[in-house]
Each structure stands twice: as structure tokens, then as C-alpha cells.
Amino acid sequence: MMSLKNTKPMLLAIAIALGIVAECEQARAADLQTAVVAGGCFWCVEADFEKVKGVREVVSGYTGGTVANPSYKQVVRGGTGHYEAVQITYDADVISYDQILSLFFRSVDPTDAGGQFCDRGDSYRTAVFVSDPAEKQAAEAAKAQAQSALGRAVVTPVLPAKPFYKAEDYHQDYYKKGDLVITRFGPKSKSEAYKRYREACGRDARVRQLWGDAAPFTGS
């Protein structure tokens, strides 16, 4: 007869195995899709979309350019053709691509062709990157809806997807990290530096001015 001492480890192993199987089944059941958008500073876009129900992960990176594996310095200096962008992984059973695009357009100034807010230059322009005809149709429709809602020309282009290069670890989840950085406000944690930057850059103020109550992330 098996002793209680021997039974407990076996039951624990079975429970762990069943838990792993359940997680795998859940992962297989989820309809995970990706969307790639550029909305100015990728710290801000990442911070916004990681709060959205159904979004599993947001990665900051670079896309749209001609240089492989660019660095942050190369991109912001210009000449690579890259945008600061984010890759959003979402569960399409919870939130749709159309909803992602609607949130995106209402979280930026899509009437600005020269950058976003205090960040100027090509790398800070807005864009939607699409992988197939269905995504292109959805993005063009979202752009048209945004233009109709604003009553102004929307200059955000819909562009064919290009390789997406993950940004340096320094930039990932910048808005919630606690390590110290030197800023014009003195030494600050990254999370505090991010809050100061976002406010000083005028992002939320401009988005509220444009979109009013339709702005989903102001005050983030």
C-alpha cells in the first residue's frame, strides 16, 4: 500500500501537470494577433496600450526603414527611414483590430506630419503598418473615420509592413521601471522621468484638445 508520504508528491506532480496542460490549452485557444503602429514616443504608446483589456504584450521598436537592427541613436539622428513604433500582441477574441486602430488614432495627433507633440522629426511621425489587404482596408477605414470625426485632414499614412526591430532593453516598459536616470529635473526613476516627460511634452493636453471625451488614454 502506498504511504501518505509517497502519495503527496505524486498528487502534486499530477496537479502541476494538469495545470500546464490547462495553460497550454488556453494559449492554443486564444486568437493572438499583432498590430504595428507608430505614434510618436514609443514609451507613451506602449504605456497606453498595455492598459487595454485583451492586449497581451506591447514591444517598443523600430520599423519602416532601410537599416537592419538600428540603434536608438541612429533612428533619432535620422537617415534610417525608421519610425519609433510598437508591436501590439492582442487576443482577437477580446479586442478586434478595428478597436485597436480606433484607440490608436484617438491617442495621437494624426493631423501632424512633422512628428508628435514636442518630439519633432521623421522618426516621431505617426503611421499604421499593415501586413495584408484586410488590415489595409481596416486601417484606411479607421483613418477615414478619424478624419470625419475631426473634420480635418488626417496625414497618418497606411504603409506596408516592414521588419520590426525590437528596441534596446533600456526602452522596454520604461514607464514603470524604478532604476534611476539623469534628467533635466535631476536624478529620477524611469517611471517618474516618464511622467515628467509626458506632461512637459504636452501629449495629453493636445490629445484632449483634439479628441475631447473620445481620447482614451489622457491622464495616463
C-alpha positions in Angstrom: 0.0 0.0 0.0 1.3 3.5 -0.9 2.0 5.6 2.1 0.7 9.1 2.5 4.2 10.4 2.4 4.7 9.0 -1.1 1.2 10.0 -2.2 1.6 13.7 -1.6 4.5 14.3 -4.1 2.7 12.2 -6.7 -0.5 14.3 -6.3 1.5 17.5 -6.5 3.1 16.3 -9.7 -0.2 15.4 -11.2 -1.7 18.8 -10.2 1.3 20.6 -11.8 1.0 18.6 -15.0 -2.7 19.3 -15.2 -2.1 23.0 -14.7 0.5 23.0 -17.5 -1.9 21.2 -19.8 -4.7 23.7 -19.0 -2.4 26.7 -19.7 -1.3 25.2 -23.0 -5.0 24.6 -24.0 -5.8 28.2 -23.0 -2.8 29.5 -25.0 -3.9 27.5 -28.1 -7.5 28.7 -27.7 -6.5 32.4 -27.7 -6.6 34.0 -31.1 -3.4 36.1 -30.8 -2.8 38.7 -33.5 -0.4 41.6 -33.8 -0.7 45.2 -34.9 2.1 47.6 -35.6 1.6 51.4 -35.2 3.8 54.4 -34.8 2.5 57.2 -32.5 5.5 59.3 -31.6 7.4 58.4 -28.5 7.1 54.6 -28.1 7.3 54.8 -24.3 3.9 56.5 -24.4 2.2 54.3 -26.9 3.5 51.2 -25.0 2.2 52.6 -21.7 -1.2 53.4 -23.2 -1.8 50.0 -24.9 -0.6 47.9 -22.1 -3.6 49.1 -20.1 -6.1 47.9 -22.8 -8.1 44.8 -22.0 -7.2 42.0 -24.4 -3.7 43.3 -25.1 -1.2 40.7 -24.1 2.1 42.5 -24.8 3.4 45.7 -26.3 7.0 45.9 -27.5 8.8 49.1 -28.4 10.9 49.1 -31.6 11.7 50.5 -35.0 10.2 49.8 -38.4 9.7 51.3 -41.8 13.3 52.0 -42.6 16.2 50.6 -44.6 18.8 49.8 -41.9 18.9 46.4 -40.3 18.9 46.3 -36.5 19.2 50.1 -36.0 20.1 51.6 -32.7 18.0 54.3 -30.9 20.7 56.9 -31.7 20.7 56.0 -35.4 16.9 56.3 -35.6 16.5 59.6 -33.8 19.5 61.1 -35.6 17.7 60.4 -38.9 18.6 58.9 -42.2 17.5 55.3 -41.5 13.9 55.8 -42.5 12.6 54.2 -39.3 9.7 55.2 -37.1 9.6 54.7 -33.4 6.8 52.1 -33.3 5.2 49.4 -31.2 4.2 45.9 -31.9 0.9 45.1 -30.1 0.0 41.5 -29.4 -3.7 41.1 -28.6 -6.3 38.5 -28.2 -8.7 38.9 -31.1 -11.4 37.2 -29.1 -11.3 40.0 -26.6 -10.5 43.1 -28.7 -10.6 43.5 -32.5 -8.1 45.0 -34.9 -10.6 47.7 -35.7 -10.9 48.6 -32.0 -7.1 48.8 -31.7 -6.9 51.2 -34.6 -9.7 53.3 -33.2 -7.9 53.6 -29.9 -4.7 54.4 -31.7 -6.0 57.3 -33.9 -7.6 58.8 -30.8 -4.4 58.6 -28.8 -2.3 60.7 -31.2 -2.4 63.9 -33.3 -3.0 62.4 -36.7 -3.1 65.8 -38.3 0.7 66.5 -37.6 3.0 65.4 -40.4 6.2 66.6 -38.6 6.3 64.5 -35.5 4.2 64.3 -32.4 3.8 66.9 -29.7 7.3 68.1 -28.5 9.1 65.4 -30.5 9.9 66.5 -34.0 11.4 64.7 -36.9 10.7 61.8 -39.2 11.2 59.1 -36.5 8.3 60.5 -34.5 5.7 60.6 -37.2 2.5 58.5 -37.0 1.8 55.6 -39.2 -0.1 52.3 -39.4 1.8 49.3 -40.8 -0.3 46.6 -42.4 0.5 43.0 -43.4 -2.3 42.1 -45.8 -5.2 43.5 -47.7 -7.7 43.0 -44.9 -5.5 45.1 -42.5 -5.0 47.7 -45.1 -8.8 48.0 -45.7 -9.4 48.2 -41.9 -6.6 50.9 -41.5 -7.9 53.0 -44.3 -11.4 52.8 -42.8 -10.2 53.8 -39.4 -8.3 56.7 -40.9 -11.4 57.9 -42.8 -13.4 57.7 -39.6 -10.8 59.7 -37.7 -10.8 62.3 -40.4 -14.6 62.5 -40.4 -14.7 62.8 -36.6 -12.1 65.6 -36.5 -13.3 67.4 -39.7 -9.7 67.9 -40.6 -7.2 66.1 -42.9 -5.5 63.1 -41.3 -2.0 62.7 -42.5 -1.1 59.4 -40.8 -0.1 57.0 -43.7 -1.1 53.4 -44.0 2.1 51.6 -45.0 3.2 48.1 -46.0 4.7 46.2 -43.1 8.5 46.0 -42.9 10.8 44.2 -40.5 10.2 45.2 -36.9 13.3 45.6 -34.8 12.9 45.4 -31.0 14.3 48.5 -29.3 17.0 48.2 -26.6 16.1 46.8 -23.2 16.6 50.3 -21.8 13.4 51.4 -23.6 11.1 48.4 -22.8 8.5 49.2 -20.1 10.3 52.4 -19.4 7.1 54.0 -17.9 7.1 51.6 -15.0 10.8 50.9 -14.2 12.3 52.0 -10.9 16.0 52.3 -11.9 17.4 55.9 -11.8 18.2 58.0 -14.8 19.6 61.5 -15.1 17.1 64.0 -16.4 16.8 67.8 -16.6 14.8 67.5 -13.4 17.7 65.8 -11.7 18.1 62.0 -10.9 14.7 60.3 -11.2 13.3 56.8 -11.5 12.4 55.9 -15.1 8.7 55.9 -14.1 8.9 59.4 -12.6 11.0 60.6 -15.5 8.4 59.3 -17.9 5.6 61.1 -16.1 7.6 64.4 -16.2 8.4 63.9 -19.8 4.9 63.1 -20.9 3.5 66.2 -19.1 6.2 68.5 -20.3 5.8 67.3 -23.9 2.1 68.2 -23.9 0.9 64.9 -25.2 -2.3 64.5 -23.2 -3.2 68.2 -23.4 -3.0 68.2 -27.2 -4.9 64.8 -27.5 -7.7 66.2 -25.2 -7.8 69.4 -27.3 -8.3 67.3 -30.5 -10.5 64.4 -29.3 -12.2 65.6 -26.1 -14.1 62.8 -24.4 -13.2 60.4 -27.1 -9.5 60.4 -26.1 -9.0 57.1 -24.4 -5.7 57.5 -22.6 -5.3 61.1 -21.5 -4.1 61.3 -17.9 -2.1 58.1 -18.2 
